[in-house]
Amino acid sequence: MSCVPKGYVKCKTTETFGKDNIPDIYSQRHFTRIGVYGQIHVLKGQVKFYGYESKLSEANRELILSVNETAISHPEYWHRIEPISDDALFEIHFYCRPEVLGLTKP
């Protein structure tokens, strides 16, 4: 099981997405920035998370997530998200180190 490392704080939460309003950036292969973890949280229905070893490789990880389940995307990890039920709703929480947000002194 993967989790956000200790000491990281939530720095952003997206709006709620579903089949009809998922932005292309999330439904197409992409990666999270250096130092940022993404957590996909399913609110309703089912969502499929695909993970890739590289930009051009085939998916090497496929997870079906249901209500109240999450998946973590590590920094620089190629992935995409696909709502697989008509009623699917999910949001994404992003986590980073507090100093990135200016919450601690260097």
Rosetta blueprint (number, residue, H / E / L):
1 M L
2 S L
3 C L
4 V L
5 P L
6 K L
7 G L
8 Y L
9 V E
10 K E
11 C E
12 K E
13 T E
14 T L
15 E L
16 T L
17 F E
18 G E
19 K L
20 D L
21 N L
22 I L
23 P L
24 D H
25 I H
26 Y H
27 S H
28 Q L
29 R L
30 H E
31 F E
32 T E
33 R L
34 I L
35 G L
36 V L
37 Y E
38 G E
39 Q E
40 I E
41 H E
42 V E
43 L E
44 K E
45 G L
46 Q L
47 V E
48 K E
49 F E
50 Y E
51 G E
52 Y E
53 E L
54 S L
55 K L
56 L L
57 S L
58 E L
59 A E
60 N E
61 R E
62 E E
63 L E
64 I E
65 L E
66 S L
67 V L
68 N L
69 E L
70 T E
71 A E
72 I E
73 S E
74 H L
75 P E
76 E L
77 Y L
78 W E
79 H E
80 R E
81 I E
82 E E
83 P E
84 I L
85 S L
86 D L
87 D L
88 A L
89 L E
90 F E
91 E E
92 I E
93 H E
94 F E
95 Y E
96 C E
97 R L
98 P H
99 E H
100 V H
101 L H
102 G L
103 L L
104 T L
105 K L
106 P L
